[in-house]
Amino acid sequence: MLSFTFHMPTCIVFGPGRLADLQTLTQIPKGAKVMIVIGQSGNILRAGYLERVQGLLGGARRDLFTQTQLEDALKQAIRK
């Protein structure tokens, strides 16, 4: 077996009033990849929050998942 060290820094921003914090986060370097997960209801889209989040993230590369897509991907990964 090979020996190795795996380091995966993760920052989760969650909760009411946290959108403004996205502009000042130093944990997200320019060009970083960001995963956004939204619920199935579509409320975040209708309320305009998704566009606001994407704007606040600036140049960060973004992947968008609905909660169901993410759950399906995790189930597939666990089965393998």
C-alpha positions in Angstrom: 0.0 0.0 0.0 1.2 3.5 -0.8 1.6 6.1 1.9 0.2 9.6 1.2 -1.2 12.7 2.8 -4.5 14.2 1.5 -5.4 17.8 2.4 -8.7 19.2 1.3 -9.5 22.6 2.9 -13.2 23.2 3.0 -15.2 26.3 3.9 -19.0 26.1 4.3 -21.0 29.3 4.5 -24.5 28.7 5.7 -27.3 30.5 7.4 -29.4 33.7 7.4 -27.5 36.9 6.8 -24.4 35.2 5.4 -24.6 36.4 1.8 -22.6 39.6 2.5 -19.8 37.5 4.0 -19.1 35.9 0.6 -17.4 39.2 -0.6 -14.9 39.2 2.3 -14.0 35.5 2.6 -10.3 35.1 2.4 -10.7 31.3 2.3 -11.9 31.4 -1.3 -8.8 32.3 -3.4 -9.4 33.8 -6.9 -10.0 31.1 -9.5 -11.1 28.6 -6.8 -13.9 26.1 -7.6 -17.1 26.6 -5.6 -19.9 24.1 -5.2 -23.4 25.6 -4.8 -26.3 23.2 -3.7 -29.9 24.4 -3.9 -33.2 22.8 -2.9 -35.7 21.4 -5.4 -38.4 24.1 -4.6 -36.8 26.7 -6.8 -37.4 29.4 -4.2 -33.7 30.5 -4.4 -34.1 31.1 -8.1 -37.4 33.0 -7.9 -36.1 35.2 -5.1 -33.0 36.1 -7.0 -30.6 34.7 -4.4 -28.7 32.4 -6.8 -27.7 35.4 -9.0 -26.7 37.4 -6.0 -24.5 34.5 -4.7 -22.9 34.0 -8.0 -22.2 37.8 -8.3 -20.7 37.9 -4.8 -18.4 35.0 -5.6 -16.8 37.0 -8.4 -14.3 35.0 -10.5 -14.7 31.8 -8.6 -15.6 28.8 -10.9 -18.9 27.4 -9.9 -20.7 24.1 -10.1 -24.4 24.1 -9.3 -26.3 21.1 -8.0 -29.9 20.7 -6.9 -30.2 18.7 -3.6 -31.6 15.7 -5.5 -28.7 15.7 -8.0 -26.2 15.7 -5.2 -28.0 13.0 -3.3 -28.2 10.8 -6.4 -24.4 11.3 -7.1 -23.6 10.4 -3.5 -25.7 7.2 -3.7 -24.0 6.1 -6.9 -20.5 6.8 -5.4 -21.4 4.7 -2.3 -22.6 1.8 -4.4 -19.3 1.5 -6.3 
